[in-house]
Amino acid sequence: MPNMLVKLLNLNHFKAIKIIFIGAVLLVSGLIIYFPNYAKLKKLRQLNQDLLRKNKDLHKEIKNLQIKVKRVGKDPYLYEKLARDSLGVARENEIVVDIAE
């Protein structure tokens, strides 16, 4: 087949080898230039997917916190429970005993 190519193009063997070598060099240099950019693009796409997932999770958390804030504003018993649990607030005439473990 290479002889047919040489005869069809009217080239001698040296020129055919030279063209194949130049083509191979161009192919390899193209891959060397393209591959790092492809790898970087793939890494950036994965990072983007991770950030989109985190963003979605944060939006869910924000909605849950907004619902809790509305409940706290409307429910005085829940407001009192949160104050007692997180701040250690006691009712009037109530004694708080802190037992260390």
Sequence and secondary structure as in RCSB ss.txt:
>XXXX:A:sequence
MPNMLVKLLNLNHFKAIKIIFIGAVLLVSGLIIYFPNYAKLKKLRQLNQDLLRKNKDLHKEIKNLQIKVKRVGKD
PYLYEKLARDSLGVARENEIVVDIAE
>XXXX:A:secstr
 HHHHHHHHT  HHHHHHHHHHHHHHHHHHHHHHHHHHHHHHHHHHHHHHHHHHHHHHHHHHHHHHHHHHHHHH 
HHHHHHHIIIII    TT        
